[in-house]
């Protein structure tokens, strides 16, 4: 499990998991990850088809505008964040899911749009239709 950002966390990120080396019955713990390039909260995240973790949208602070920027975390010998192309619409408090080589994002506070990120082509084509209602209070969770 990856925890990234938060109002008090800014650009920090941590992962919950077993120790890298040691006894199999050792307790899991939080391990610090490299900081994201931008602070964010009210963002959404998902695991992409290649195992990387994407963090999408959100806000940098309560007074800032919503973000359209996205970042992806690669774990391994050289754990690092790198940018993904930005979404068409800046959004926070929205639902997202990764499936079939795509990331689908929908809604968010005062948003009616939905978008799809194609992992192979590396771009965000717009969907032809918006959601039936504007989300005034925001939404989060997983789409199915």
N, CA, C and O atoms as a GROMACS GRO file, in nm:
protein
  576
    1UNK      N    1   0.084  -0.116   0.000
    1UNK     CA    2   0.000   0.000   0.000
    1UNK      C    3   0.090   0.123   0.000
    1UNK      O    4   0.185   0.132   0.078
    2UNK      N    5   0.058   0.219  -0.089
    2UNK     CA    6   0.134   0.344  -0.097
    2UNK      C    7   0.047   0.456  -0.042
    2UNK      O    8  -0.071   0.466  -0.077
    3UNK      N    9   0.104   0.539   0.043
    3UNK     CA   10   0.040   0.659   0.094
    3UNK      C   11   0.117   0.776   0.037
    3UNK      O   12   0.238   0.787   0.058
    4UNK      N   13   0.048   0.865  -0.036
    4UNK     CA   14   0.116   0.977  -0.099
    4UNK      C   15   0.040   1.106  -0.073
    4UNK      O   16  -0.082   1.112  -0.091
    5UNK      N   17   0.112   1.209  -0.029
    5UNK     CA   18   0.053   1.340  -0.010
    5UNK      C   19  -0.029   1.351   0.116
    5UNK      O   20  -0.003   1.284   0.216
    6UNK      N   21  -0.130   1.436   0.110
    6UNK     CA   22  -0.215   1.467   0.224
    6UNK      C   23  -0.194   1.610   0.268
    6UNK      O   24  -0.086   1.666   0.246
    7UNK      N   25  -0.295   1.670   0.331
    7UNK     CA   26  -0.285   1.810   0.371
    7UNK      C   27  -0.161   1.832   0.457
    7UNK      O   28  -0.089   1.930   0.436
    8UNK      N   29  -0.136   1.744   0.552
    8UNK     CA   30  -0.017   1.758   0.635
    8UNK      C   31   0.107   1.694   0.575
    8UNK      O   32   0.218   1.719   0.621
    9UNK      N   33   0.088   1.610   0.471
    9UNK     CA   34   0.199   1.534   0.415
    9UNK      C   35   0.265   1.599   0.296
    9UNK      O   36   0.377   1.562   0.260
   10UNK      N   37   0.198   1.696   0.233
   10UNK     CA   38   0.257   1.766   0.120
   10UNK      C   39   0.295   1.674   0.007
   10UNK      O   40   0.209   1.616  -0.059
   11UNK      N   41   0.424   1.661  -0.016
   11UNK     CA   42   0.473   1.580  -0.128
   11UNK      C   43   0.535   1.448  -0.081
   11UNK      O   44   0.597   1.377  -0.160
   12UNK      N   45   0.519   1.416   0.046
   12UNK     CA   46   0.581   1.294   0.098
   12UNK      C   47   0.507   1.170   0.051
   12UNK      O   48   0.390   1.176   0.013
   13UNK      N   49   0.575   1.058   0.054
   13UNK     CA   50   0.515   0.930   0.015
   13UNK      C   51   0.579   0.819   0.096
   13UNK      O   52   0.699   0.823   0.126
   14UNK      N   53   0.499   0.720   0.132
   14UNK     CA   54   0.546   0.604   0.208
   14UNK      C   55   0.480   0.479   0.153
   14UNK      O   56   0.374   0.485   0.090
   15UNK      N   57   0.543   0.366   0.178
   15UNK     CA   58   0.486   0.238   0.137
   15UNK      C   59   0.479   0.147   0.259
   15UNK      O   60   0.570   0.146   0.341
   16UNK      N   61   0.370   0.069   0.271
   16UNK     CA   62   0.348  -0.026   0.379
   16UNK      C   63   0.380  -0.163   0.325
   16UNK      O   64   0.320  -0.206   0.226
   17UNK      N   65   0.472  -0.232   0.388
   17UNK     CA   66   0.505  -0.365   0.340
   17UNK      C   67   0.604  -0.438   0.428
   17UNK      O   68   0.645  -0.386   0.532
   18UNK      N   69   0.642  -0.557   0.386
   18UNK     CA   70   0.737  -0.637   0.465
   18UNK      C   71   0.878  -0.578   0.452
   18UNK      O   72   0.905  -0.504   0.359
   19UNK      N   73   0.966  -0.613   0.545
   19UNK     CA   74   1.105  -0.568   0.532
   19UNK      C   75   1.167  -0.626   0.405
   19UNK      O   76   1.132  -0.737   0.364
   20UNK      N   77   1.259  -0.552   0.344
   20UNK     CA   78   1.321  -0.599   0.220
   20UNK      C   79   1.396  -0.729   0.241
   20UNK      O   80   1.388  -0.819   0.158
   21UNK      N   81   1.469  -0.740   0.350
   21UNK     CA   82   1.540  -0.862   0.381
   21UNK      C   83   1.519  -0.894   0.528
   21UNK      O   84   1.512  -0.803   0.611
   22UNK      N   85   1.508  -1.019   0.560
   22UNK     CA   86   1.489  -1.055   0.699
   22UNK      C   87   1.394  -1.172   0.712
   22UNK      O   88   1.360  -1.239   0.614
   23UNK      N   89   1.353  -1.196   0.834
   23UNK     CA   90   1.267  -1.310   0.863
   23UNK      C   91   1.131  -1.293   0.797
   23UNK      O   92   1.078  -1.182   0.790
   24UNK      N   93   1.075  -1.404   0.750
   24UNK     CA   94   0.945  -1.400   0.684
   24UNK      C   95   0.834  -1.359   0.780
   24UNK      O   96   0.732  -1.306   0.737
   25UNK      N   97   0.853  -1.382   0.909
   25UNK     CA   98   0.750  -1.347   1.006
   25UNK      C   99   0.773  -1.208   1.067
   25UNK      O  100   0.707  -1.172   1.164
   26UNK      N  101   0.865  -1.130   1.010
   26UNK     CA  102   0.892  -0.996   1.060
   26UNK      C  103   0.771  -0.906   1.035
   26UNK      O  104   0.698  -0.924   0.937
   27UNK      N  105   0.752  -0.809   1.123
   27UNK     CA  106   0.638  -0.718   1.112
   27UNK      C  107   0.654  -0.624   0.993
   27UNK      O  108   0.764  -0.578   0.962
   28UNK      N  109   0.542  -0.598   0.927
   28UNK     CA  110   0.541  -0.499   0.819
   28UNK      C  111   0.556  -0.360   0.880
   28UNK      O  112   0.524  -0.339   0.997
   29UNK      N  113   0.605  -0.267   0.801
   29UNK     CA  114   0.623  -0.131   0.851
   29UNK      C  115   0.615  -0.031   0.735
   29UNK      O  116   0.614  -0.069   0.618
   30UNK      N  117   0.608   0.098   0.771
   30UNK     CA  118   0.609   0.205   0.672
   30UNK      C  119   0.752   0.238   0.635
   30UNK      O  120   0.838   0.248   0.722
   31UNK      N  121   0.779   0.254   0.506
   31UNK     CA  122   0.911   0.293   0.456
   31UNK      C  123   0.895   0.419   0.372
   31UNK      O  124   0.809   0.426   0.285
   32UNK      N  125   0.978   0.519   0.399
   32UNK     CA  126   0.973   0.644   0.322
   32UNK      C  127   1.013   0.620   0.177
   32UNK      O  128   1.103   0.541   0.148
   33UNK      N  129   0.946   0.689   0.087
   33UNK     CA  130   0.977   0.687  -0.056
   33UNK      C  131   1.028   0.826  -0.094
   33UNK      O  132   1.014   0.920  -0.016
   34UNK      N  133   1.086   0.840  -0.212
   34UNK     CA  134   1.122   0.975  -0.258
   34UNK      C  135   0.998   1.063  -0.262
   34UNK      O  136   0.888   1.015  -0.290
   35UNK      N  137   1.016   1.191  -0.234
   35UNK     CA  138   0.904   1.285  -0.237
   35UNK      C  139   0.855   1.305  -0.380
   35UNK      O  140   0.933   1.298  -0.475
   36UNK      N  141   0.725   1.329  -0.394
   36UNK     CA  142   0.670   1.363  -0.525
   36UNK      C  143   0.719   1.501  -0.564
   36UNK      O  144   0.762   1.578  -0.478
   37UNK      N  145   0.713   1.534  -0.692
   37UNK     CA  146   0.760   1.665  -0.738
   37UNK      C  147   0.662   1.776  -0.700
   37UNK      O  148   0.701   1.893  -0.699
   38UNK      N  149   0.537   1.741  -0.669
   38UNK     CA  150   0.437   1.841  -0.630
   38UNK      C  151   0.361   1.791  -0.508
   38UNK      O  152   0.331   1.672  -0.496
   39UNK      N  153   0.331   1.883  -0.418
   39UNK     CA  154   0.245   1.849  -0.304
   39UNK      C  155   0.104   1.828  -0.356
   39UNK      O  156   0.060   1.896  -0.448
   40UNK      N  157   0.031   1.732  -0.297
   40UNK     CA  158  -0.107   1.710  -0.337
   40UNK      C  159  -0.187   1.643  -0.227
   40UNK      O  160  -0.135   1.565  -0.148
   41UNK      N  161  -0.316   1.675  -0.224
   41UNK     CA  162  -0.412   1.606  -0.139
   41UNK      C  163  -0.544   1.603  -0.216
   41UNK      O  164  -0.559   1.671  -0.317
   42UNK      N  165  -0.639   1.524  -0.170
   42UNK     CA  166  -0.766   1.501  -0.242
   42UNK      C  167  -0.740   1.448  -0.382
   42UNK      O  168  -0.820   1.469  -0.473
   43UNK      N  169  -0.628   1.379  -0.399
   43UNK     CA  170  -0.593   1.319  -0.527
   43UNK      C  171  -0.643   1.174  -0.527
   43UNK      O  172  -0.696   1.126  -0.427
   44UNK      N  173  -0.627   1.107  -0.639
   44UNK     CA  174  -0.661   0.965  -0.649
   44UNK      C  175  -0.539   0.890  -0.700
   44UNK      O  176  -0.450   0.948  -0.762
   45UNK      N  177  -0.536   0.761  -0.674
   45UNK     CA  178  -0.424   0.680  -0.718
   45UNK      C  179  -0.467   0.540  -0.753
   45UNK      O  180  -0.572   0.492  -0.709
   46UNK      N  181  -0.385   0.473  -0.834
   46UNK     CA  182  -0.414   0.335  -0.872
   46UNK      C  183  -0.285   0.269  -0.921
   46UNK      O  184  -0.188   0.336  -0.957
   47UNK      N  185  -0.287   0.137  -0.921
   47UNK     CA  186  -0.173   0.060  -0.973
   47UNK      C  187  -0.197   0.035  -1.121
   47UNK      O  188  -0.300  -0.020  -1.160
   48UNK      N  189  -0.101   0.075  -1.203
   48UNK     CA  190  -0.111   0.059  -1.348
   48UNK      C  191  -0.082  -0.086  -1.388
   48UNK      O  192  -0.034  -0.164  -1.306
   49UNK      N  193  -0.109  -0.120  -1.512
   49UNK     CA  194  -0.093  -0.258  -1.558
   49UNK      C  195   0.051  -0.307  -1.550
   49UNK      O  196   0.074  -0.428  -1.539
   50UNK      N  197   0.149  -0.216  -1.554
   50UNK     CA  198   0.289  -0.257  -1.546
   50UNK      C  199   0.343  -0.257  -1.403
   50UNK      O  200   0.462  -0.278  -1.382
   51UNK      N  201   0.254  -0.234  -1.303
   51UNK     CA  202   0.294  -0.238  -1.163
   51UNK      C  203   0.333  -0.104  -1.104
   51UNK      O  204   0.353  -0.094  -0.983
   52UNK      N  205   0.345   0.000  -1.186
   52UNK     CA  206   0.376   0.132  -1.132
   52UNK      C  207   0.251   0.190  -1.064
   52UNK      O  208   0.139   0.150  -1.094
   53UNK      N  209   0.272   0.283  -0.973
   53UNK     CA  210   0.163   0.346  -0.899
   53UNK      C  211   0.144   0.488  -0.948
   53UNK      O  212   0.238   0.569  -0.942
   54UNK      N  213   0.024   0.521  -0.996
   54UNK     CA  214  -0.006   0.654  -1.048
   54UNK      C  215  -0.080   0.736  -0.943
   54UNK      O  216  -0.170   0.684  -0.876
   55UNK      N  217  -0.043   0.864  -0.930
   55UNK     CA  218  -0.113   0.960  -0.847
   55UNK      C  219  -0.162   1.070  -0.940
   55UNK      O  220  -0.084   1.126  -1.018
   56UNK      N  221  -0.291   1.101  -0.931
   56UNK     CA  222  -0.355   1.188  -1.029
   56UNK      C  223  -0.426   1.305  -0.961
   56UNK      O  224  -0.493   1.287  -0.859
   57UNK      N  225  -0.411   1.425  -1.018
   57UNK     CA  226  -0.488   1.541  -0.976
   57UNK      C  227  -0.470   1.580  -0.831
   57UNK      O  228  -0.362   1.563  -0.774
   58UNK      N  229  -0.578   1.633  -0.771
   58UNK     CA  230  -0.577   1.680  -0.633
   58UNK      C  231  -0.554   1.829  -0.626
   58UNK      O  232  -0.580   1.902  -0.721
   59UNK      N  233  -0.507   1.874  -0.512
   59UNK     CA  234  -0.474   2.014  -0.488
   59UNK      C  235  -0.341   2.020  -0.414
   59UNK      O  236  -0.308   1.928  -0.340
   60UNK      N  237  -0.265   2.128  -0.434
   60UNK     CA  238  -0.139   2.144  -0.363
   60UNK      C  239  -0.162   2.199  -0.221
   60UNK      O  240  -0.088   2.164  -0.129
   61UNK      N  241  -0.263   2.283  -0.204
   61UNK     CA  242  -0.298   2.339  -0.074
   61UNK      C  243  -0.445   2.380  -0.078
   61UNK      O  244  -0.503   2.387  -0.186
   62UNK      N  245  -0.505   2.406   0.038
   62UNK     CA  246  -0.647   2.442   0.038
   62UNK      C  247  -0.680   2.568  -0.043
   62UNK      O  248  -0.793   2.581  -0.090
   63UNK      N  249  -0.586   2.658  -0.062
   63UNK     CA  250  -0.616   2.781  -0.136
   63UNK      C  251  -0.580   2.772  -0.284
   63UNK      O  252  -0.616   2.861  -0.362
   64UNK      N  253  -0.510   2.667  -0.325
   64UNK     CA  254  -0.470   2.652  -0.464
   64UNK      C  255  -0.582   2.593  -0.549
   64UNK      O  256  -0.677   2.534  -0.496
   65UNK      N  257  -0.570   2.610  -0.679
   65UNK     CA  258  -0.663   2.550  -0.774
   65UNK      C  259  -0.638   2.399  -0.783
   65UNK      O  260  -0.532   2.351  -0.744
   66UNK      N  261  -0.735   2.326  -0.835
   66UNK     CA  262  -0.718   2.183  -0.858
   66UNK      C  263  -0.608   2.159  -0.960
   66UNK      O  264  -0.578   2.245  -1.043
   67UNK      N  265  -0.547   2.042  -0.953
   67UNK     CA  266  -0.438   2.005  -1.043
   67UNK      C  267  -0.486   1.911  -1.153
   67UNK      O  268  -0.576   1.830  -1.131
   68UNK      N  269  -0.427   1.923  -1.269
   68UNK     CA  270  -0.448   1.825  -1.376
   68UNK      C  271  -0.325   1.736  -1.390
   68UNK      O  272  -0.328   1.637  -1.464
   69UNK      N  273  -0.218   1.770  -1.319
   69UNK     CA  274  -0.092   1.695  -1.331
   69UNK      C  275  -0.104   1.556  -1.270
   69UNK      O  276  -0.187   1.530  -1.183
   70UNK      N  277  -0.018   1.467  -1.318
   70UNK     CA  278  -0.014   1.328  -1.275
   70UNK      C  279   0.131   1.284  -1.260
   70UNK      O  280   0.219   1.334  -1.330
   71UNK      N  281   0.154   1.193  -1.168
   71UNK     CA  282   0.289   1.139  -1.148
   71UNK      C  283   0.279   0.989  -1.130
   71UNK      O  284   0.176   0.937  -1.088
   72UNK      N  285   0.387   0.920  -1.163
   72UNK     CA  286   0.389   0.775  -1.151
   72UNK      C  287   0.514   0.733  -1.074
   72UNK      O  288   0.623   0.786  -1.097
   73UNK      N  289   0.496   0.637  -0.983
   73UNK     CA  290   0.604   0.587  -0.899
   73UNK      C  291   0.651   0.453  -0.953
   73UNK      O  292   0.572   0.361  -0.972
   74UNK      N  293   0.780   0.442  -0.976
   74UNK     CA  294   0.843   0.316  -1.015
   74UNK      C  295   0.923   0.267  -0.897
   74UNK      O  296   1.011   0.337  -0.847
   75UNK      N  297   0.894   0.146  -0.851
   75UNK     CA  298   0.966   0.086  -0.738
   75UNK      C  299   1.077  -0.004  -0.791
   75UNK      O  300   1.068  -0.057  -0.901
   76UNK      N  301   1.182  -0.020  -0.712
   76UNK     CA  302   1.291  -0.109  -0.751
   76UNK      C  303   1.423  -0.054  -0.705
   76UNK      O  304   1.430   0.021  -0.608
   77UNK      N  305   1.530  -0.093  -0.777
   77UNK     CA  306   1.664  -0.048  -0.740
   77UNK      C  307   1.676   0.104  -0.745
   77UNK      O  308   1.748   0.164  -0.665
   78UNK      N  309   1.605   0.164  -0.838
   78UNK     CA  310   1.608   0.310  -0.854
   78UNK      C  311   1.465   0.363  -0.841
   78UNK      O  312   1.406   0.409  -0.938
   79UNK      N  313   1.410   0.356  -0.719
   79UNK     CA  314   1.274   0.403  -0.694
   79UNK      C  315   1.267   0.552  -0.724
   79UNK      O  316   1.347   0.631  -0.672
   80UNK      N  317   1.169   0.592  -0.808
   80UNK     CA  318   1.159   0.733  -0.845
   80UNK      C  319   1.019   0.766  -0.897
   80UNK      O  320   0.943   0.679  -0.939
   81UNK      N  321   0.987   0.896  -0.894
   81UNK     CA  322   0.864   0.950  -0.951
   81UNK      C  323   0.897   1.011  -1.086
   81UNK      O  324   1.005   1.067  -1.105
   82UNK      N  325   0.805   1.001  -1.178
   82UNK     CA  326   0.818   1.071  -1.305
   82UNK      C  327   0.680   1.120  -1.348
   82UNK      O  328   0.579   1.063  -1.307
   83UNK      N  329   0.675   1.226  -1.428
   83UNK     CA  330   0.544   1.279  -1.467
   83UNK      C  331   0.475   1.191  -1.571
   83UNK      O  332   0.539   1.126  -1.653
   84UNK      N  333   0.344   1.192  -1.565
   84UNK     CA  334   0.259   1.140  -1.672
   84UNK      C  335   0.199   1.261  -1.742
   84UNK      O  336   0.196   1.369  -1.683
   85UNK      N  337   0.150   1.247  -1.864
   85UNK     CA  338   0.081   1.361  -1.926
   85UNK      C  339  -0.036   1.406  -1.839
   85UNK      O  340  -0.101   1.322  -1.777
   86UNK      N  341  -0.062   1.536  -1.833
   86UNK     CA  342  -0.172   1.585  -1.749
   86UNK      C  343  -0.308   1.547  -1.807
   86UNK      O  344  -0.324   1.528  -1.927
   87UNK      N  345  -0.406   1.538  -1.717
   87UNK     CA  346  -0.544   1.517  -1.760
   87UNK      C  347  -0.594   1.643  -1.831
   87UNK      O  348  -0.535   1.750  -1.814
   88UNK      N  349  -0.700   1.631  -1.909
   88UNK     CA  350  -0.760   1.749  -1.973
   88UNK      C  351  -0.820   1.842  -1.868
   88UNK      O  352  -0.806   1.964  -1.878
   89UNK      N  353  -0.886   1.784  -1.767
   89UNK     CA  354  -0.954   1.863  -1.664
   89UNK      C  355  -0.883   1.848  -1.530
   89UNK      O  356  -0.849   1.737  -1.488
   90UNK      N  357  -0.860   1.960  -1.464
   90UNK     CA  358  -0.810   1.957  -1.328
   90UNK      C  359  -0.923   1.904  -1.240
   90UNK      O  360  -1.039   1.943  -1.259
   91UNK      N  361  -0.890   1.816  -1.144
   91UNK     CA  362  -0.996   1.759  -1.061
   91UNK      C  363  -0.941   1.714  -0.927
   91UNK      O  364  -0.823   1.684  -0.913
   92UNK      N  365  -1.030   1.710  -0.828
   92UNK     CA  366  -1.000   1.655  -0.696
   92UNK      C  367  -1.120   1.575  -0.650
   92UNK      O  368  -1.230   1.592  -0.702
   93UNK      N  369  -1.099   1.488  -0.552
   93UNK     CA  370  -1.207   1.405  -0.497
   93UNK      C  371  -1.281   1.330  -0.607
   93UNK      O  372  -1.404   1.339  -0.616
   94UNK      N  373  -1.210   1.257  -0.689
   94UNK     CA  374  -1.270   1.186  -0.801
   94UNK      C  375  -1.240   1.037  -0.793
   94UNK      O  376  -1.152   0.994  -0.718
   95UNK      N  377  -1.313   0.961  -0.870
   95UNK     CA  378  -1.294   0.816  -0.874
   95UNK      C  379  -1.198   0.780  -0.987
   95UNK      O  380  -1.195   0.847  -1.090
   96UNK      N  381  -1.119   0.676  -0.966
   96UNK     CA  382  -1.032   0.627  -1.073
   96UNK      C  383  -1.014   0.477  -1.058
   96UNK      O  384  -1.028   0.420  -0.950
   97UNK      N  385  -0.981   0.414  -1.170
   97UNK     CA  386  -0.952   0.271  -1.171
   97UNK      C  387  -0.857   0.244  -1.287
   97UNK      O  388  -0.863   0.311  -1.390
   98UNK      N  389  -0.769   0.147  -1.269
   98UNK     CA  390  -0.682   0.102  -1.378
   98UNK      C  391  -0.732  -0.033  -1.424
   98UNK      O  392  -0.753  -0.124  -1.343
   99UNK      N  393  -0.754  -0.047  -1.554
   99UNK     CA  394  -0.796  -0.175  -1.609
   99UNK      C  395  -0.764  -0.180  -1.758
   99UNK      O  396  -0.773  -0.079  -1.828
  100UNK      N  397  -0.727  -0.298  -1.805
  100UNK     CA  398  -0.701  -0.322  -1.947
  100UNK      C  399  -0.604  -0.222  -2.009
  100UNK      O  400  -0.624  -0.177  -2.122
  101UNK      N  401  -0.499  -0.187  -1.934
  101UNK     CA  402  -0.397  -0.096  -1.987
  101UNK      C  403  -0.439   0.049  -1.992
  101UNK      O  404  -0.377   0.129  -2.061
  102UNK      N  405  -0.543   0.084  -1.918
  102UNK     CA  406  -0.592   0.222  -1.915
  102UNK      C  407  -0.618   0.265  -1.772
  102UNK      O  408  -0.639   0.181  -1.684
  103UNK      N  409  -0.618   0.396  -1.749
  103UNK     CA  410  -0.666   0.454  -1.624
  103UNK      C  411  -0.790   0.533  -1.660
  103UNK      O  412  -0.787   0.617  -1.750
  104UNK      N  413  -0.898   0.507  -1.590
  104UNK     CA  414  -1.023   0.580  -1.612
  104UNK      C  415  -1.045   0.670  -1.491
  104UNK      O  416  -1.041   0.622  -1.378
  105UNK      N  417  -1.068   0.799  -1.514
  105UNK     CA  418  -1.101   0.893  -1.407
  105UNK      C  419  -1.239   0.951  -1.437
  105UNK      O  420  -1.274   0.972  -1.553
  106UNK      N  421  -1.315   0.975  -1.331
  106UNK     CA  422  -1.452   1.026  -1.351
  106UNK      C  423  -1.492   1.115  -1.236
  106UNK      O  424  -1.462   1.088  -1.119
  107UNK      N  425  -1.560   1.223  -1.270
  107UNK     CA  426  -1.619   1.311  -1.172
  107UNK      C  427  -1.518   1.390  -1.094
  107UNK      O  428  -1.414   1.431  -1.146
  108UNK      N  429  -1.550   1.412  -0.968
  108UNK     CA  430  -1.472   1.498  -0.881
  108UNK      C  431  -1.556   1.617  -0.841
  108UNK      O  432  -1.664   1.639  -0.897
  109UNK      N  433  -1.507   1.693  -0.747
  109UNK     CA  434  -1.584   1.808  -0.700
  109UNK      C  435  -1.611   1.904  -0.815
  109UNK      O  436  -1.518   1.953  -0.880
  110UNK      N  437  -1.736   1.931  -0.841
  110UNK     CA  438  -1.784   2.021  -0.947
  110UNK      C  439  -1.740   1.978  -1.087
  110UNK      O  440  -1.719   2.062  -1.174
  111UNK      N  441  -1.725   1.848  -1.107
  111UNK     CA  442  -1.685   1.795  -1.238
  111UNK      C  443  -1.789   1.696  -1.287
  111UNK      O  444  -1.844   1.619  -1.208
  112UNK      N  445  -1.813   1.698  -1.415
  112UNK     CA  446  -1.906   1.605  -1.479
  112UNK      C  447  -1.834   1.519  -1.582
  112UNK      O  448  -1.892   1.424  -1.635
  113UNK      N  449  -1.709   1.550  -1.610
  113UNK     CA  450  -1.637   1.482  -1.717
  113UNK      C  451  -1.572   1.352  -1.670
  113UNK      O  452  -1.558   1.326  -1.550
  114UNK      N  453  -1.532   1.273  -1.768
  114UNK     CA  454  -1.456   1.151  -1.746
  114UNK      C  455  -1.348   1.145  -1.853
  114UNK      O  456  -1.367   1.197  -1.964
  115UNK      N  457  -1.236   1.083  -1.820
  115UNK     CA  458  -1.124   1.071  -1.915
  115UNK      C  459  -1.062   0.933  -1.901
  115UNK      O  460  -1.080   0.865  -1.801
  116UNK      N  461  -0.988   0.894  -2.004
  116UNK     CA  462  -0.917   0.766  -2.004
  116UNK      C  463  -0.772   0.793  -2.043
  116UNK      O  464  -0.746   0.860  -2.143
  117UNK      N  465  -0.677   0.739  -1.965
  117UNK     CA  466  -0.536   0.746  -2.002
  117UNK      C  467  -0.497   0.612  -2.063
  117UNK      O  468  -0.512   0.508  -1.999
  118UNK      N  469  -0.449   0.614  -2.184
  118UNK     CA  470  -0.403   0.494  -2.253
  118UNK      C  471  -0.256   0.475  -2.220
  118UNK      O  472  -0.171   0.553  -2.265
  119UNK      N  473  -0.224   0.370  -2.141
  119UNK     CA  474  -0.086   0.348  -2.096
  119UNK      C  475   0.010   0.321  -2.211
  119UNK      O  476   0.126   0.362  -2.205
  120UNK      N  477  -0.035   0.254  -2.316
  120UNK     CA  478   0.053   0.222  -2.428
  120UNK      C  479   0.081   0.346  -2.513
  120UNK      O  480   0.196   0.372  -2.549
  121UNK      N  481  -0.023   0.423  -2.545
  121UNK     CA  482  -0.006   0.541  -2.630
  121UNK      C  483   0.038   0.665  -2.551
  121UNK      O  484   0.089   0.760  -2.610
  122UNK      N  485   0.020   0.663  -2.418
  122UNK     CA  486   0.065   0.774  -2.335
  122UNK      C  487  -0.013   0.902  -2.354
  122UNK      O  488   0.046   1.010  -2.354
  123UNK      N  489  -0.145   0.894  -2.369
  123UNK     CA  490  -0.226   1.014  -2.386
  123UNK      C  491  -0.365   0.995  -2.327
  123UNK      O  492  -0.406   0.882  -2.297
  124UNK      N  493  -0.436   1.106  -2.310
  124UNK     CA  494  -0.569   1.110  -2.249
  124UNK      C  495  -0.675   1.142  -2.355
  124UNK      O  496  -0.707   1.260  -2.373
  125UNK      N  497  -0.732   1.044  -2.424
  125UNK     CA  498  -0.845   1.078  -2.512
  125UNK      C  499  -0.967   1.110  -2.426
  125UNK      O  500  -0.988   1.048  -2.322
  126UNK      N  501  -1.048   1.206  -2.469
  126UNK     CA  502  -1.171   1.240  -2.397
  126UNK      C  503  -1.280   1.141  -2.432
  126UNK      O  504  -1.288   1.091  -2.545
  127UNK      N  505  -1.364   1.114  -2.335
  127UNK     CA  506  -1.482   1.032  -2.363
  127UNK      C  507  -1.587   1.119  -2.431
  127UNK      O  508  -1.590   1.240  -2.410
  128UNK      N  509  -1.671   1.058  -2.511
  128UNK     CA  510  -1.770   1.133  -2.588
  128UNK      C  511  -1.881   1.190  -2.502
  128UNK      O  512  -1.942   1.291  -2.538
  129UNK      N  513  -1.908   1.129  -2.390
  129UNK     CA  514  -2.018   1.173  -2.305
  129UNK      C  515  -1.967   1.205  -2.165
  129UNK      O  516  -1.873   1.142  -2.115
  130UNK      N  517  -2.030   1.303  -2.102
  130UNK     CA  518  -2.002   1.333  -1.962
  130UNK      C  519  -2.088   1.246  -1.872
  130UNK      O  520  -2.179   1.178  -1.919
  131UNK      N  521  -2.060   1.249  -1.744
  131UNK     CA  522  -2.142   1.182  -1.647
  131UNK      C  523  -2.280   1.248  -1.644
  131UNK      O  524  -2.291   1.365  -1.682
  132UNK      N  525  -2.384   1.178  -1.600
  132UNK     CA  526  -2.518   1.237  -1.604
  132UNK      C  527  -2.538   1.354  -1.508
  132UNK      O  528  -2.629   1.435  -1.528
  133UNK      N  529  -2.457   1.364  -1.402
  133UNK     CA  530  -2.475   1.472  -1.305
  133UNK      C  531  -2.341   1.527  -1.263
  133UNK      O  532  -2.240   1.456  -1.262
  134UNK      N  533  -2.339   1.655  -1.227
  134UNK     CA  534  -2.219   1.717  -1.172
  134UNK      C  535  -2.208   1.677  -1.026
  134UNK      O  536  -2.307   1.682  -0.953
  135UNK      N  537  -2.091   1.638  -0.984
  135UNK     CA  538  -2.066   1.600  -0.845
  135UNK      C  539  -2.032   1.725  -0.765
  135UNK      O  540  -1.923   1.780  -0.780
  136UNK      N  541  -2.123   1.769  -0.682
  136UNK     CA  542  -2.100   1.891  -0.602
  136UNK      C  543  -2.010   1.865  -0.483
  136UNK      O  544  -1.930   1.952  -0.445
  137UNK      N  545  -2.021   1.749  -0.423
  137UNK     CA  546  -1.945   1.720  -0.301
  137UNK      C  547  -1.821   1.636  -0.328
  137UNK      O  548  -1.746   1.606  -0.235
  138UNK      N  549  -1.799   1.598  -0.448
  138UNK     CA  550  -1.684   1.515  -0.479
  138UNK      C  551  -1.717   1.369  -0.465
  138UNK      O  552  -1.821   1.332  -0.411
  139UNK      N  553  -1.628   1.287  -0.514
  139UNK     CA  554  -1.645   1.143  -0.505
  139UNK      C  555  -1.509   1.081  -0.499
  139UNK      O  556  -1.410   1.144  -0.537
  140UNK      N  557  -1.502   0.960  -0.453
  140UNK     CA  558  -1.376   0.888  -0.454
  140UNK      C  559  -1.408   0.741  -0.456
  140UNK      O  560  -1.525   0.702  -0.455
  141UNK      N  561  -1.306   0.660  -0.459
  141UNK     CA  562  -1.329   0.517  -0.461
  141UNK      C  563  -1.289   0.458  -0.593
  141UNK      O  564  -1.212   0.515  -0.670
  142UNK      N  565  -1.344   0.342  -0.617
  142UNK     CA  566  -1.308   0.267  -0.737
  142UNK      C  567  -1.428   0.252  -0.826
  142UNK      O  568  -1.540   0.228  -0.778
  143UNK      N  569  -1.406   0.267  -0.954
  143UNK     CA  570  -1.510   0.241  -1.052
  143UNK      C  571  -1.508   0.094  -1.085
  143UNK      O  572  -1.401   0.032  -1.082
  144UNK      N  573  -1.622   0.036  -1.115
  144UNK     CA  574  -1.626  -0.104  -1.158
  144UNK      C  575  -1.718  -0.120  -1.275
  144UNK      O  576  -1.735  -0.230  -1.327
   0.00000   0.00000   0.00000
